[in-house]
Amino acid sequence: MSSKTSIPFYRNPAVRGLAAQLTALILVVWALYTIFQNTVTNLRERGIQTGFDFLDQVAPFAVGFSPFIEFKLGESTYWTVFLIGLQNTIIVSVLGIIGATAVGFLVGVMRLSPNYLLSRFALIYIEIFRNIPLLLQIMFWYFAVFLPLFPSPRQSFGLADGVFLNNRGLYLPKPIMGDGIGIWALGLAIVIGIIAYVMFVRWAKKKQYDTGQRPPGRVYGLLTLAGLVAFVFLVFDSPLTFQIPELGRFNLTGGAHFPLPLFALWFALTTYTGAFIAEEVRGGIKSVSHGQTEASESLGLPRPKMLQLVIIPQALRVIIPPTINQYLNLTKNSSLATAIAYEELVALWAGTALNQTGQALVIMAITFAVYIGLSLTTSIILNWYNKRVQMVER
Amino acid sequence: MADAVLFDKIESRPPPRSEGGPLDWIRERFFGSVTNTLITIVCIYLLYVLVPPIANWLLFSASISGTDRSICDANPDGACWTFIKVRFDQLIFGLFYSANPDQLWRPITVFAVLAVMIAWLVTPATPNKREVGAFALLGFPVFAYALIEGSLLGLPSAPTNEWGGFMLNISLAYVGIVASLPLGILLALGRRSELPVIRSLSVAYIEFWRGAPLITVLFMSSVMLPLFFPAEVDFNKVVRAMIAITLFEAAYAAEVVRGGLQAIPKGQFEAADALGLSYWKKMGLIILPQSLRISIPGIVNTFISLFKDTSLVAIIGLLDILKTAQNASRSIEWKGFDIEAMIFAAFVFWVCTYGMSRYSQHVERSLDRSKRS
C-alpha cells in the first residue's frame, strides 16, 4: 500500500504510455490538419475546384495503346483514361513477370551449374543488370538500341510467320473470335481438355503409388486437349481466325501491335528483375541441404531430374516469398514507363491527365491508392503463403 | 588345413589419383560430363562471337583524341569517348561547375574528403571510427553543402537548383540516407512498441511509403508539396526531391532496422529490464548497438537501391547524370552518341553500386563468422 503511494503517477508506465501516445496522436493530427488547411487555402487562391466531378468529363486527348478497353476521342471520359492506364500497367506487369520468372530461373540455375564458364556467365549477367539503375536501362534499350537500330516498318525483321519486329514495335497475329456457336464449342473444348489433363495427371500419380509404374499422364492429357481443339476446328466453321499483320505502304496494319515503348519496357523489366530473381533462386537452391543432393546422386538421378524432382520443390518454399516481392517491385517499377511514354497508370493518369485537369490531389490520391492496395494485397498473400508452407519439422 | 584361408588376399589398390590440381579442376569444371563439355563449347563459341567485337568497339577502335566530333565521324566502328571526355565535367559536376571550371576544386575537394572518409570507415584496422562516423553523419553534410553551395564561405554561389551531374545523384543519396536513418530507427522502434497508437501510426507510415513507387512520390513532391505548405514557404526542385527521398527512404530503413531488432534474443530485452533501465536507455545502450550492427548489410543494400533510384529525378526534370547524358547526346554537337552517353552513366553507377554490394557481402560474411565463433 505504502509502496503504491510512493511511486508518483508520472512514473507509472501505464500513464507514461498513455501520455506518449496522446502526444504522438495530437502531433500527427495537428500536422495533418495544418497540411489540410494549407492545401485548402492554396487551392482556393489558385482557383482549383477539387472533386471527383472531372472523372465524368470527356478527355480531350488521344490514347495510343489500349488493346482491351475502347477509347473514343471526344467521347471517352477521364474515368476510361484511368482504366486504360490501369490496364496497361497490368499488361506490362504480367508480361514482365512471366519473362522475369523465366530469365530468373534459368540464370539462377546456370549460376549453380558445375560448369565454370556457364556459372561465370550467369554471375556477370547478374552483377551487370542488378547494379545499374533500371531507368538508365530502360532508356538505354529504348533510345540507344531499339529506336535507332531496329529497321523501319518496310524492312521489318520477320521473326516467324506473321511476327514482325521494327522500330514501331512488335507485331503478332491477332486472334479474332468468330461469332456463333463455334467459339462456345472451342471454349468448352478447352475447359474439358484442361479438366481431362488434371484427371490424367492424378490418375498417373495414383497408378505410381499403387504399382510403382508411372504412365505418361501429362502426354495423355495434352493429347486429349489437342484432340478436342482440333475436333472443334474441323467440325465448326472457323471458330477462331488469326489476323496476320500485313505490310502496307508505310506501316504494318492489322494484327496485334505492341508499341516499341511497351516492348522496351518489357525487355528492361524482364532483364533487370530476372537478375534479382536469379539471386533468389540461387539462394533458395543453396538453402536445400547438401544431403539432399548427395542422396539423389546416390539414387542415380541425373542432374536435371535431380533439380526437378528433389531440389527445386524444396527450394521453392524459400524462393517464392522474395520472388513475389520482386513481382511487386516489377509492377511498381513499370511506372518508369513515363520516361519512354508507354501509357500506363503513372504516365497516362498521373502525367497526361493530371496536366490536362490540374486535379493533382484527386489523381495522386487515386494513383497512390492503386499501388498501396496492390502492395497490401501482396503482403496478405505472402503472409498466407508463409503460414501454409512452414516446414513441418519431424 | 583347418585354418584354411577363408579370404583370398587381394593386392591393395593404388591410392586414388590426387585431386585438386589445376588440371583436375579444369577437367571437373569444364569437361565433367558430355553435357558439361557441350556447354563449354557453346560458351567458348559465345565468347568468341561476343567479346572481340565488343572489346573492339569499346576499346581498341574507340576514339578519344580531339575535342569535336569530326574524329568520331571518321571512325564509325569504335565508340566515341571524345564526347565523354569533352563533356566529363558536365556529367560529373553539373552545369554550374562545368561553366565555371575555376571553381571545380570545390566539388573535387568534397569528393576527395568523401573518398577518404569512406575508405577510413570500411578499412577494418583504422582508429577513431566513432569520431569519423559522427563526422560522416553530421559534419560532412554541412561541410559539403558549405563548400559546394559556396555563399556561406564567400565563394561564388552555386544554388542547389543548379546542382547537377553525378554530384547531384551523390548528394541526393547522401542526404537521403543520413536524414532517413534516424527517422527509420524511430519508426522501427515505433513498430515494435507495445503502445497501440504509436505502433499503428508507424505501421501506417511505413506501409504508405513502401506501397507507392518512388516516381509517384517524386511527382507528388513536385506537384503537391507546394500545396501543403503556406505560399511563402518555397522550396526549389532539388530540396523537394531531397524531402521526398528522405520520407520515402525512412520507411525502407525502418523495415531493415526492424529486422535487426527482431534478431536480438529476448534475453537481452529482459536483462535490460531486470537492470531497471528506462526504455530509451534499454534501446540506446543495449538493443540498438547490437541490432544496428546486424542491420549494416541491409542498410547498405537499401542504400544501393536508393542510390540507383536517384536517377529517377531525371523524370521530374532535374539534371542528374542520366538527364545530363541524355541532353548531351541530343545536343547539336554530339547528336547520335546515345550509346556512349548511356554506357558512361551506367559505368559510373555500376562502379559505385558494385563496390557497395561487395562491401555489404563482406560485412555479412564477417558477421556470420563472428556469430559462429
Interface residues (C-beta under 8 A of the other chain):
Chain A: G17 A20 Q21 L22 A24 L25 V28 I35 N38 T39 T41 N42 L43 E45 S113 P114 N115 Y116 L117 L118 F121 E127 I128 R130 N131 I132 P133 L134 L135 L136 Q137 M139 F140 F143 A144 V145 P148 R303 K332 N333 S335 L336 T338 A339 V346 A350 G351 L354 A360 L361 M364 T367 F368 Y371 I372 G373 L374 S375 L376
Chain B: E28 R29 F30 G32 T35 N36 I39 T40 C43 I44 L46 L47 E194 L195 P196 V197 I198 L201 E207 F208 R210 G211 A212 P213 I215 T216 F219 M220 V223 M224 P226 L227 F228 F229 P230 A231 I304 K308 D309 S311 L312 A314 I315 L322 Q326 G336 D338 I339 A341 M342 I343 A345 A346 F349 W350 T353 Y354 S357
